[in-house]
């Protein structure tokens, strides 16, 4: 079974600084997708960024980028120029042909 | 289309009662997922549908839980004989197909007293 591990329950970053959230996963599949979702307090889950496993190039969405290391099964999220609105729970997710599995999440605090 | 819609948003029920939640996915999405989330944890997979077919159900899911998606449109999740441990946020998500991201609803928060 596929598992997703986020080893950082909490992270903190100063406004305008950069922070990296870690994620590792375990799979025997070769075709899969990885996602980072953001869940602000009492609000719904929204997609931050996605990465297809067959693509070597790391995905980037404005201030958000990933470091995808397929051999190491690692998928970290880098947030540059952190803003107060980035404060939320961040979940790493894995998806192959079937369901989508999530990590336990990292709570990100942004200090002004 | 306004996105994935879940009803009710909140439900308080007495232990032993049955509850049913509804999820209306984005109209063109053929995949629909149910997750359970407790405070401070990640979403835990419950089950998913492709169109009207229920393709997978978590082994952790008690027989008290059942889900349907008649006609491949909206879905319902029923919990029979609720227990206090069922208290959680129940999330629904939908997607076009396997290689696209899932869009989430706002969830139904269940409290069993």
gemmi code that builds the backbone of each chain (N, CA, C; Angstrom):
import gemmi

chains = {
    "A": [
        ("UNK", (0.841, -1.196, 0.000), (0.000, 0.000, 0.000), (0.876, 1.247, 0.000)),
        ("UNK", (0.356, 2.254, -0.673), (1.112, 3.492, -0.737), (0.974, 4.258, 0.571)),
        ("UNK", (2.097, 4.830, 1.022), (2.058, 5.660, 2.218), (2.737, 6.983, 1.929)),
        ("UNK", (2.270, 8.003, 2.619), (2.826, 9.342, 2.476), (3.234, 9.824, 3.864)),
        ("UNK", (4.462, 10.297, 3.996), (4.980, 10.704, 5.295), (5.420, 12.155, 5.265)),
        ("UNK", (4.889, 12.910, 6.205), (5.333, 14.286, 6.409), (5.935, 14.332, 7.805)),
        ("UNK", (7.226, 14.534, 7.881), (7.948, 14.385, 9.149), (7.967, 15.651, 9.988)),
        ("UNK", (7.407, 16.729, 9.459), (7.424, 18.012, 10.186), (5.997, 18.370, 10.596)),
        ("UNK", (5.595, 18.098, 11.824), (4.226, 18.443, 12.232), (3.992, 19.953, 12.190)),
        ("UNK", (5.038, 20.732, 12.511), (4.891, 22.186, 12.527), (6.146, 22.835, 11.967)),
        ("UNK", (5.917, 23.928, 11.261), (7.019, 24.734, 10.750), (6.649, 26.201, 10.933)),
        ("UNK", (7.685, 27.023, 11.045), (7.470, 28.449, 11.211), (8.416, 29.196, 10.277)),
        ("UNK", (7.936, 30.302, 9.738), (8.754, 31.096, 8.820), (8.456, 32.573, 9.039)),
        ("UNK", (9.459, 33.369, 8.859), (9.284, 34.816, 8.952), (8.714, 35.318, 7.630)),
        ("UNK", (7.826, 36.273, 7.721), (7.251, 36.872, 6.525), (8.375, 37.306, 5.587)),
        ("UNK", (8.185, 37.024, 4.286), (9.121, 37.347, 3.213), (10.288, 36.359, 3.090)),
        ("UNK", (10.397, 35.434, 4.042), (11.463, 34.442, 3.964), (10.979, 33.207, 3.204)),
        ("UNK", (11.881, 32.236, 3.090), (11.591, 31.002, 2.360), (11.530, 29.824, 3.322)),
        ("UNK", (10.614, 28.922, 3.057), (10.472, 27.728, 3.897), (10.279, 26.512, 3.002)),
        ("UNK", (10.770, 25.379, 3.458), (10.620, 24.125, 2.712), (9.939, 23.083, 3.581)),
        ("UNK", (8.884, 22.507, 3.039), (8.138, 21.447, 3.724), (8.493, 20.111, 3.079)),
        ("UNK", (8.723, 19.112, 3.909), (9.198, 17.821, 3.413), (8.075, 16.804, 3.264)),
        ("UNK", (8.273, 15.907, 2.324), (7.323, 14.815, 2.103), (8.067, 13.649, 1.475)),
        ("UNK", (7.841, 12.459, 1.987), (8.336, 11.249, 1.336), (7.166, 10.309, 1.137)),
        ("UNK", (7.308, 9.416, 0.198), (6.223, 8.488, -0.101), (6.810, 7.139, -0.455)),
        ("UNK", (5.961, 6.144, -0.379), (6.392, 4.790, -0.684), (5.435, 4.206, -1.712)),
        ("UNK", (5.978, 3.734, -2.817), (5.144, 3.138, -3.848), (5.975, 2.210, -4.718)),
        ("UNK", (5.297, 1.265, -5.341), (5.932, 0.391, -6.326), (5.454, 0.741, -7.732)),
        ("UNK", (4.585, 1.746, -7.814), (4.066, 2.170, -9.102), (5.086, 3.035, -9.826)),
        ("UNK", (4.964, 3.081, -11.148), (5.843, 3.951, -11.937), (5.091, 5.168, -12.455)),
        ("UNK", (3.770, 5.046, -12.532), (2.934, 6.135, -13.037), (2.086, 6.660, -11.896)),
        ("UNK", (2.376, 7.862, -11.460), (1.615, 8.426, -10.359), (1.747, 9.940, -10.364)),
        ("UNK", (1.007, 10.554, -9.475), (0.986, 12.009, -9.390), (1.141, 12.414, -7.929)),
        ("UNK", (1.740, 13.542, -7.738), (1.958, 14.071, -6.395), (1.380, 15.470, -6.313)),
        ("UNK", (0.849, 15.801, -5.162), (0.197, 17.090, -4.973), (0.564, 17.674, -3.610)),
        ("UNK", (0.502, 18.984, -3.549), (0.492, 19.682, -2.267), (-0.832, 20.440, -2.186)),
        ("UNK", (-1.531, 20.200, -1.075), (-2.781, 20.895, -0.806), (-2.598, 21.794, 0.419)),
        ("UNK", (-3.350, 22.881, 0.420), (-3.352, 23.827, 1.537), (-4.736, 23.842, 2.157)),
        ("UNK", (-4.777, 23.797, 3.487), (-6.052, 23.867, 4.193), (-5.968, 24.964, 5.254)),
        ("UNK", (-6.483, 26.158, 4.941), (-6.499, 27.230, 5.946), (-7.448, 26.849, 7.081)),
        ("UNK", (-7.314, 27.476, 8.235), (-8.188, 27.146, 9.361), (-9.662, 27.278, 8.991)),
        ("UNK", (-10.422, 26.231, 9.246), (-11.867, 26.198, 9.013), (-12.258, 26.475, 7.568)),
        ("UNK", (-11.352, 26.237, 6.677), (-11.677, 26.448, 5.267), (-11.343, 25.201, 4.469)),
        ("UNK", (-11.818, 25.150, 3.241), (-11.681, 23.924, 2.476), (-10.299, 23.768, 1.873)),
        ("UNK", (-10.013, 22.555, 1.531), (-8.730, 22.165, 0.963), (-8.612, 22.710, -0.463)),
        ("UNK", (-7.487, 23.314, -0.770), (-7.274, 23.796, -2.128), (-5.910, 23.331, -2.622)),
        ("UNK", (-5.830, 23.108, -3.932), (-4.590, 22.634, -4.533), (-3.575, 23.761, -4.625)),
        ("UNK", (-2.347, 23.442, -4.243), (-1.247, 24.397, -4.367), (-0.438, 24.107, -5.625)),
        ("UNK", (-0.066, 22.847, -5.813), (0.813, 22.500, -6.922), (0.740, 21.001, -7.162)),
        ("UNK", (1.000, 20.577, -8.394), (0.973, 19.157, -8.736), (2.218, 18.811, -9.540)),
        ("UNK", (2.573, 17.528, -9.483), (3.754, 17.037, -10.192), (3.443, 15.654, -10.763)),
        ("UNK", (3.668, 15.483, -12.053), (3.520, 14.168, -12.663), (4.839, 13.415, -12.520)),
        ("UNK", (4.787, 12.158, -12.155), (6.006, 11.398, -11.891), (6.871, 11.225, -13.131)),
        ("UNK", (6.242, 11.237, -14.308), (7.007, 11.009, -15.529), (7.778, 12.261, -15.974)),
        ("UNK", (7.472, 13.384, -15.357), (8.154, 14.631, -15.714), (9.374, 14.837, -14.822)),
        ("UNK", (10.505, 15.078, -15.430), (11.719, 15.323, -14.663), (11.776, 16.751, -14.149)),
        ("UNK", (11.143, 17.666, -14.872), (11.200, 19.062, -14.476), (10.315, 19.302, -13.261)),
        ("UNK", (10.852, 20.019, -12.306), (10.093, 20.339, -11.108), (9.013, 21.378, -11.405)),
        ("UNK", (7.827, 21.151, -10.831), (6.716, 22.074, -11.047), (6.926, 23.378, -10.270)),
        ("UNK", (6.408, 24.460, -10.840), (6.480, 25.779, -10.217), (5.160, 26.498, -10.443)),
        ("UNK", (4.667, 27.134, -9.383), (3.466, 27.955, -9.467), (3.717, 29.222, -8.664)),
        ("UNK", (4.136, 30.258, -9.360), (4.423, 31.547, -8.716), (5.446, 31.366, -7.584)),
        ("UNK", (5.051, 31.615, -6.350), (5.994, 31.528, -5.225), (6.212, 30.092, -4.730)),
        ("UNK", (5.471, 29.159, -5.288), (5.526, 27.771, -4.837), (6.280, 26.915, -5.861)),
        ("UNK", (7.187, 26.109, -5.374), (7.907, 25.189, -6.251), (8.171, 23.898, -5.495)),
        ("UNK", (8.446, 22.850, -6.254), (8.721, 21.561, -5.626), (10.104, 21.088, -6.005)),
        ("UNK", (10.630, 20.210, -5.155), (11.863, 19.486, -5.454), (11.478, 18.010, -5.463)),
        ("UNK", (11.327, 17.472, -6.663), (10.870, 16.100, -6.846), (12.072, 15.213, -7.117)),
        ("UNK", (12.333, 14.299, -6.215), (13.428, 13.349, -6.345), (12.815, 11.955, -6.433)),
        ("UNK", (12.609, 11.475, -7.671), (11.859, 10.238, -7.867), (12.554, 9.030, -7.259)),
        ("UNK", (13.856, 8.935, -7.450), (14.576, 7.771, -6.933), (14.523, 7.726, -5.412)),
        ("UNK", (14.594, 8.882, -4.802), (14.543, 8.968, -3.345), (13.119, 8.984, -2.829)),
        ("UNK", (12.135, 9.069, -3.726), (10.715, 9.159, -3.353), (10.500, 10.311, -2.381)),
        ("UNK", (10.991, 11.456, -2.815), (10.890, 12.660, -2.013), (10.218, 13.755, -2.818)),
        ("UNK", (9.402, 14.566, -2.141), (8.610, 15.586, -2.838), (8.428, 16.752, -1.886)),
        ("UNK", (9.350, 17.681, -1.887), (9.288, 18.796, -0.942), (8.696, 20.031, -1.605)),
        ("UNK", (8.104, 20.874, -0.799), (7.473, 22.115, -1.252), (8.261, 23.299, -0.724)),
        ("UNK", (8.644, 24.198, -1.616), (9.323, 25.409, -1.218), (8.408, 26.594, -1.428)),
        ("UNK", (8.240, 27.382, -0.382), (7.440, 28.599, -0.457), (8.398, 29.779, -0.327)),
        ("UNK", (8.464, 30.576, -1.359), (9.332, 31.746, -1.350), (8.542, 32.991, -1.000)),
        ("UNK", (9.240, 33.995, -0.439), (8.589, 35.262, -0.106), (7.291, 35.003, 0.668)),
        ("UNK", (7.400, 34.282, 1.759), (6.210, 33.861, 2.518), (5.338, 35.051, 2.908)),
        ("UNK", (4.038, 34.820, 2.828), (3.057, 35.842, 3.170), (2.181, 35.346, 4.319)),
        ("UNK", (1.564, 36.300, 5.017), (0.713, 35.923, 6.156), (-0.395, 34.971, 5.720)),
        ("UNK", (-0.873, 35.147, 4.503), (-1.938, 34.289, 3.998), (-1.495, 32.863, 3.695)),
        ("UNK", (-0.213, 32.597, 3.774), (0.272, 31.234, 3.551), (0.098, 30.363, 4.787)),
        ("UNK", (-0.221, 30.968, 5.904), (-0.407, 30.203, 7.144), (-1.568, 29.232, 6.985)),
        ("UNK", (-1.293, 27.948, 7.187), (-2.305, 26.915, 6.963), (-1.694, 25.557, 7.278)),
        ("UNK", (-2.522, 24.523, 7.180), (-2.028, 23.148, 7.161), (-1.708, 22.808, 5.708)),
        ("UNK", (-0.580, 22.172, 5.508), (-0.188, 21.741, 4.164), (-0.118, 20.218, 4.142)),
        ("UNK", (-0.779, 19.644, 3.154), (-0.820, 18.195, 3.017), (-0.185, 17.777, 1.702)),
        ("UNK", (0.687, 16.796, 1.804), (1.260, 16.159, 0.633), (0.344, 14.990, 0.267)),
        ("UNK", (0.116, 14.775, -1.018), (-0.791, 13.706, -1.441), (-0.198, 12.949, -2.621)),
        ("UNK", (-0.486, 11.658, -2.638), (-0.035, 10.745, -3.697), (-1.245, 10.142, -4.374)),
        ("UNK", (-1.145, 10.019, -5.696), (-2.254, 9.421, -6.414), (-1.743, 8.597, -7.580)),
        ("UNK", (-2.233, 7.354, -7.697), (-1.938, 6.557, -8.878), (-3.255, 6.292, -9.590)),
        ("UNK", (-3.518, 5.054, -10.006), (-4.738, 4.797, -10.758), (-5.966, 4.853, -9.874)),
        ("UNK", (-5.780, 4.662, -8.598), (-6.930, 4.571, -7.710), (-7.139, 5.803, -6.871)),
        ("UNK", (-7.156, 5.567, -5.577), (-7.483, 6.657, -4.673), (-6.302, 7.592, -4.455)),
        ("UNK", (-6.539, 8.644, -3.737), (-5.513, 9.617, -3.376), (-5.238, 9.480, -1.882)),
        ("UNK", (-3.957, 9.387, -1.530), (-3.571, 9.234, -0.126), (-2.845, 10.485, 0.349)),
        ("UNK", (-3.087, 10.829, 1.611), (-2.526, 12.057, 2.165), (-1.562, 11.770, 3.310)),
        ("UNK", (-0.624, 12.690, 3.499), (0.201, 12.664, 4.692), (-0.548, 13.278, 5.867)),
        ("UNK", (0.097, 13.284, 7.016), (-0.541, 13.789, 8.233), (-0.552, 15.307, 8.301)),
        ("UNK", (0.211, 15.957, 7.438), (0.166, 17.408, 7.363), (1.276, 18.107, 8.120)),
        ("UNK", (1.547, 19.339, 7.702), (2.491, 20.237, 8.376), (1.777, 21.555, 8.609)),
        ("UNK", (1.761, 21.986, 9.863), (1.132, 23.274, 10.175), (2.171, 24.367, 9.995)),
        ("UNK", (1.915, 25.285, 9.068), (2.839, 26.375, 8.806), (2.349, 27.659, 9.463)),
        ("UNK", (3.218, 28.241, 10.250), (2.958, 29.536, 10.874), (3.845, 30.576, 10.213)),
        ("UNK", (3.273, 31.725, 9.881), (4.038, 32.811, 9.281), (4.084, 33.972, 10.273)),
        ("UNK", (5.278, 34.342, 10.656), (5.450, 35.422, 11.643), (5.650, 36.761, 10.953)),
        ("UNK", (4.907, 37.777, 11.386), (5.049, 39.098, 10.745), (6.344, 39.789, 11.147)),
    ],
    "B": [
        ("UNK", (-20.704, 26.480, -12.632), (-20.653, 25.470, -11.572), (-19.928, 26.054, -10.367)),
        ("UNK", (-20.461, 25.824, -9.168), (-19.889, 26.467, -7.997), (-18.931, 25.561, -7.264)),
        ("UNK", (-18.584, 24.427, -7.782), (-17.650, 23.548, -7.109), (-18.361, 22.404, -6.406)),
        ("UNK", (-17.602, 21.698, -5.570), (-18.139, 20.558, -4.840), (-18.962, 21.067, -3.653)),
        ("UNK", (-20.162, 20.548, -3.540), (-21.061, 20.994, -2.488), (-21.379, 19.843, -1.541)),
        ("UNK", (-21.303, 20.104, -0.242), (-21.622, 19.089, 0.748), (-22.699, 19.594, 1.685)),
        ("UNK", (-23.630, 18.698, 2.010), (-24.714, 19.034, 2.938), (-25.015, 17.855, 3.863)),
        ("UNK", (-25.329, 18.150, 5.125), (-25.264, 19.474, 5.745), (-23.828, 19.876, 6.055)),
        ("UNK", (-23.604, 21.077, 6.474), (-22.275, 21.514, 6.872), (-21.930, 21.015, 8.270)),
        ("UNK", (-22.956, 20.957, 9.110), (-22.764, 20.485, 10.483), (-23.900, 19.531, 10.835)),
        ("UNK", (-23.564, 18.499, 11.614), (-24.573, 17.552, 12.061), (-24.213, 17.105, 13.460)),
        ("UNK", (-25.171, 17.280, 14.373), (-25.010, 16.765, 15.728), (-26.030, 15.661, 15.897)),
        ("UNK", (-25.597, 14.512, 16.356), (-26.498, 13.385, 16.499), (-26.209, 12.636, 17.788)),
        ("UNK", (-27.195, 11.913, 18.250), (-27.007, 11.110, 19.449), (-26.410, 9.758, 19.063)),
        ("UNK", (-25.610, 9.238, 19.935), (-25.004, 7.927, 19.719), (-26.087, 6.891, 19.436)),
        ("UNK", (-25.836, 6.094, 18.400), (-26.791, 5.053, 18.040), (-27.710, 5.439, 16.897)),
        ("UNK", (-27.768, 6.724, 16.586), (-28.620, 7.176, 15.482), (-27.892, 6.991, 14.146)),
        ("UNK", (-28.676, 6.970, 13.079), (-28.116, 6.907, 11.722), (-28.034, 8.314, 11.145)),
        ("UNK", (-26.999, 8.563, 10.359), (-26.866, 9.859, 9.694), (-26.507, 9.635, 8.225)),
        ("UNK", (-26.920, 10.581, 7.397), (-26.608, 10.531, 5.970), (-26.112, 11.888, 5.513)),
        ("UNK", (-25.019, 11.869, 4.767), (-24.455, 13.094, 4.210), (-24.555, 13.034, 2.687)),
        ("UNK", (-24.633, 14.205, 2.095), (-24.723, 14.265, 0.643), (-23.562, 15.068, 0.080)),
        ("UNK", (-23.106, 14.639, -1.099), (-22.066, 15.351, -1.830), (-22.498, 15.519, -3.276)),
        ("UNK", (-22.456, 16.751, -3.756), (-22.697, 17.040, -5.169), (-21.371, 17.448, -5.799)),
        ("UNK", (-20.831, 16.611, -6.669), (-19.524, 16.927, -7.262), (-19.645, 17.966, -8.363)),
        ("UNK", (-18.512, 18.391, -8.874), (-18.506, 19.233, -10.062), (-19.096, 18.400, -11.193)),
        ("UNK", (-19.976, 18.984, -11.968), (-20.874, 18.218, -12.840), (-20.154, 17.296, -13.833)),
        ("UNK", (-19.053, 17.704, -14.410), (-18.420, 16.854, -15.418), (-17.423, 15.862, -14.830)),
        ("UNK", (-17.261, 15.863, -13.518), (-16.284, 14.969, -12.893), (-16.853, 13.566, -12.747)),
        ("UNK", (-16.059, 12.558, -13.140), (-16.562, 11.194, -13.043), (-16.037, 10.457, -11.811)),
        ("UNK", (-15.064, 11.043, -11.133), (-14.563, 10.399, -9.919), (-15.010, 11.179, -8.690)),
        ("UNK", (-15.381, 10.428, -7.656), (-15.838, 11.047, -6.414), (-15.231, 10.277, -5.251)),
        ("UNK", (-14.699, 11.025, -4.294), (-13.975, 10.448, -3.154), (-14.616, 10.904, -1.846)),
        ("UNK", (-14.578, 10.015, -0.874), (-14.957, 10.364, 0.496), (-13.741, 10.156, 1.399)),
        ("UNK", (-13.540, 11.153, 2.280), (-12.465, 11.087, 3.255), (-13.016, 11.468, 4.633)),
        ("UNK", (-12.323, 11.012, 5.657), (-12.632, 11.414, 7.024), (-11.390, 12.106, 7.582)),
        ("UNK", (-11.623, 13.218, 8.266), (-10.498, 13.972, 8.819), (-10.783, 14.332, 10.265)),
        ("UNK", (-9.899, 13.937, 11.146), (-9.998, 14.348, 12.539), (-9.032, 15.496, 12.787)),
        ("UNK", (-9.230, 16.189, 13.886), (-8.502, 17.421, 14.155), (-6.991, 17.194, 14.131)),
        ("UNK", (-6.308, 17.995, 13.330), (-4.862, 17.927, 13.279), (-4.294, 16.785, 12.466)),
        ("UNK", (-5.165, 16.056, 11.785), (-4.706, 14.918, 10.986), (-4.994, 15.133, 9.502)),
        ("UNK", (-4.354, 14.313, 8.681), (-4.631, 14.364, 7.267), (-5.890, 13.603, 6.923)),
        ("UNK", (-6.458, 13.874, 5.769), (-7.655, 13.138, 5.343), (-7.365, 11.640, 5.236)),
        ("UNK", (-8.275, 10.853, 5.765), (-8.167, 9.398, 5.717), (-9.135, 8.880, 4.667)),
        ("UNK", (-8.615, 8.118, 3.725), (-9.430, 7.619, 2.625), (-10.513, 6.679, 3.136)),
        ("UNK", (-11.738, 6.866, 2.628), (-12.851, 5.973, 2.967), (-13.247, 5.129, 1.753)),
        ("UNK", (-13.575, 5.811, 0.649), (-14.028, 5.104, -0.531), (-13.996, 6.032, -1.731)),
        ("UNK", (-14.039, 5.445, -2.951), (-14.190, 6.300, -4.113), (-14.999, 5.606, -5.210)),
        ("UNK", (-15.585, 6.429, -6.050), (-16.432, 5.987, -7.162), (-15.857, 6.492, -8.476)),
        ("UNK", (-16.021, 5.682, -9.495), (-15.853, 6.157, -10.857), (-17.218, 6.003, -11.500)),
        ("UNK", (-17.799, 7.111, -11.861), (-19.205, 7.149, -12.269), (-20.033, 6.538, -11.136)),
        ("UNK", (-20.871, 5.535, -11.428), (-21.707, 4.980, -10.370), (-21.067, 3.793, -9.672)),
        ("UNK", (-19.920, 3.344, -10.164), (-19.269, 2.163, -9.602), (-18.365, 2.523, -8.422)),
        ("UNK", (-18.572, 1.819, -7.321), (-17.708, 1.992, -6.152), (-16.481, 1.096, -6.359)),
        ("UNK", (-15.347, 1.692, -6.616), (-14.170, 0.933, -7.018), (-13.304, 0.477, -5.849)),
        ("UNK", (-13.338, 1.191, -4.766), (-12.492, 0.816, -3.637), (-13.115, 1.321, -2.347)),
        ("UNK", (-12.957, 0.514, -1.322), (-13.452, 0.868, -0.001), (-12.358, 0.533, 0.993)),
        ("UNK", (-12.044, 1.447, 1.878), (-10.979, 1.231, 2.842), (-11.275, 0.014, 3.720)),
        ("UNK", (-10.240, -0.773, 3.960), (-10.404, -1.935, 4.845), (-10.654, -1.499, 6.283)),
        ("UNK", (-10.293, -0.262, 6.570), (-10.502, 0.255, 7.916), (-11.956, 0.652, 8.149)),
        ("UNK", (-12.719, 0.690, 7.079), (-14.082, 1.179, 7.175), (-15.007, 0.130, 7.741)),
        ("UNK", (-15.687, 0.519, 8.816), (-16.628, -0.390, 9.447), (-17.799, -0.679, 8.529)),
        ("UNK", (-18.452, -1.821, 8.769), (-19.656, -2.174, 8.016), (-20.796, -1.205, 8.297)),
        ("UNK", (-20.625, -0.367, 9.283), (-21.679, 0.616, 9.588), (-21.679, 1.757, 8.554)),
        ("UNK", (-20.617, 1.829, 7.775), (-20.495, 2.878, 6.764), (-20.894, 2.325, 5.403)),
        ("UNK", (-21.691, 3.089, 4.686), (-22.011, 2.711, 3.314), (-22.125, 3.964, 2.471)),
        ("UNK", (-21.746, 3.842, 1.218), (-21.813, 4.972, 0.309), (-22.432, 4.533, -1.002)),
        ("UNK", (-23.133, 5.476, -1.627), (-23.758, 5.213, -2.923), (-23.538, 6.408, -3.826)),
        ("UNK", (-23.591, 6.129, -5.120), (-23.553, 7.196, -6.100), (-24.466, 6.797, -7.256)),
        ("UNK", (-25.762, 6.900, -7.036), (-26.715, 6.496, -8.077), (-26.592, 7.381, -9.305)),
        ("UNK", (-26.594, 6.765, -10.466), (-26.547, 7.500, -11.736), (-25.249, 8.279, -11.924)),
        ("UNK", (-24.289, 8.026, -11.104), (-22.998, 8.672, -11.280), (-22.996, 10.163, -11.044)),
        ("UNK", (-23.988, 10.659, -10.305), (-24.022, 12.105, -10.062), (-23.663, 12.373, -8.602)),
        ("UNK", (-24.637, 12.732, -7.787), (-24.361, 13.003, -6.387), (-24.082, 11.692, -5.652)),
        ("UNK", (-23.516, 11.828, -4.456), (-23.221, 10.652, -3.654), (-23.738, 10.874, -2.232)),
        ("UNK", (-24.081, 9.776, -1.568), (-24.446, 9.829, -0.160), (-23.542, 8.908, 0.646)),
        ("UNK", (-23.251, 9.329, 1.847), (-22.494, 8.525, 2.798), (-23.367, 8.359, 4.033)),
        ("UNK", (-23.658, 7.109, 4.381), (-24.490, 6.836, 5.540), (-23.662, 6.154, 6.615)),
        ("UNK", (-23.873, 6.590, 7.834), (-23.261, 5.933, 8.989), (-24.397, 5.426, 9.862)),
        ("UNK", (-24.422, 4.148, 10.087), (-25.457, 3.558, 10.932), (-24.936, 3.389, 12.361)),
        ("UNK", (-25.848, 3.493, 13.305), (-25.523, 3.261, 14.723), (-24.253, 4.035, 15.113)),
        ("UNK", (-24.338, 5.335, 14.973), (-23.159, 6.171, 15.183), (-22.541, 5.977, 16.563)),
        ("UNK", (-21.236, 6.128, 16.606), (-20.464, 6.029, 17.844), (-19.691, 7.336, 18.024)),
        ("UNK", (-19.247, 7.592, 19.246), (-18.528, 8.836, 19.497), (-17.264, 8.934, 18.655)),
        ("UNK", (-16.664, 7.818, 18.367), (-15.460, 7.810, 17.549), (-15.688, 8.190, 16.097)),
        ("UNK", (-16.956, 8.279, 15.712), (-17.274, 8.704, 14.352), (-17.222, 10.223, 14.212)),
        ("UNK", (-17.111, 10.921, 15.312), (-17.052, 12.375, 15.265), (-15.815, 12.806, 14.478)),
        ("UNK", (-16.033, 13.582, 13.427), (-14.950, 13.974, 12.523), (-15.520, 14.896, 11.461)),
        ("UNK", (-14.626, 15.378, 10.602), (-15.038, 16.102, 9.414), (-15.051, 15.087, 8.276)),
        ("UNK", (-16.134, 15.033, 7.532), (-16.231, 14.136, 6.384), (-16.113, 14.973, 5.116)),
        ("UNK", (-15.095, 14.674, 4.346), (-14.779, 15.449, 3.155), (-15.130, 14.676, 1.894)),
        ("UNK", (-15.636, 15.393, 0.934), (-15.919, 14.834, -0.378), (-15.050, 15.574, -1.394)),
        ("UNK", (-14.577, 14.859, -2.391), (-13.784, 15.470, -3.449), (-14.164, 14.835, -4.772)),
        ("UNK", (-13.956, 15.569, -5.858), (-14.229, 15.003, -7.169), (-13.118, 15.394, -8.144)),
        ("UNK", (-12.995, 14.588, -9.196), (-11.990, 14.871, -10.223), (-12.465, 14.322, -11.554)),
        ("UNK", (-11.797, 14.791, -12.619), (-12.168, 14.339, -13.950), (-11.768, 12.884, -14.173)),
        ("UNK", (-10.539, 12.594, -13.829), (-10.002, 11.254, -14.066), (-8.804, 11.091, -13.173)),
        ("UNK", (-8.084, 10.036, -13.300), (-7.028, 9.713, -12.356), (-5.888, 10.716, -12.386)),
        ("UNK", (-5.655, 11.340, -13.528), (-4.456, 12.163, -13.624), (-4.731, 13.642, -13.450)),
        ("UNK", (-5.807, 13.927, -12.779), (-6.096, 15.324, -12.479), (-6.295, 15.494, -10.978)),
        ("UNK", (-6.141, 16.738, -10.569), (-6.280, 16.980, -9.141), (-7.727, 16.842, -8.703)),
        ("UNK", (-7.911, 16.583, -7.432), (-9.245, 16.497, -6.856), (-9.611, 17.841, -6.247)),
        ("UNK", (-10.886, 18.195, -6.410), (-11.419, 19.420, -5.838), (-12.287, 19.027, -4.642)),
        ("UNK", (-12.084, 19.727, -3.555), (-12.750, 19.365, -2.312), (-13.944, 20.254, -2.005)),
        ("UNK", (-14.911, 19.667, -1.322), (-15.995, 20.437, -0.746), (-15.576, 20.984, 0.607)),
        ("UNK", (-16.488, 21.684, 1.256), (-16.179, 22.300, 2.542), (-16.321, 21.324, 3.706)),
        ("UNK", (-16.866, 20.155, 3.427), (-16.942, 19.131, 4.453), (-18.210, 19.191, 5.272)),
        ("UNK", (-18.520, 18.067, 5.897), (-19.605, 17.972, 6.873), (-18.978, 17.598, 8.210)),
        ("UNK", (-19.187, 18.453, 9.191), (-18.640, 18.150, 10.519), (-19.677, 17.401, 11.333)),
        ("UNK", (-19.347, 16.180, 11.724), (-20.238, 15.336, 12.511), (-19.786, 15.314, 13.960)),
        ("UNK", (-20.734, 15.573, 14.843), (-20.484, 15.446, 16.276), (-21.473, 14.433, 16.843)),
        ("UNK", (-20.960, 13.396, 17.450), (-21.801, 12.363, 18.061), (-21.741, 12.542, 19.571)),
        ("UNK", (-22.923, 12.762, 20.164), (-22.960, 13.033, 21.615), (-23.616, 11.880, 22.364)),
    ],
}
model = gemmi.Model(1)
for chain_id, residues in chains.items():
    chain = gemmi.Chain(chain_id)
    for i, (resn, *xyz) in enumerate(residues, 1):
        res = gemmi.Residue()
        res.name, res.seqid = resn, gemmi.SeqId(i, " ")
        for name, pos in zip(("N", "CA", "C"), xyz):
            atom = gemmi.Atom()
            atom.name, atom.element = name, gemmi.Element(name[0])
            atom.pos, atom.b_iso = gemmi.Position(*pos), 0.0
            res.add_atom(atom)
        chain.add_residue(res)
    model.add_chain(chain)
structure = gemmi.Structure()
structure.add_model(model)
structure.setup_entities()
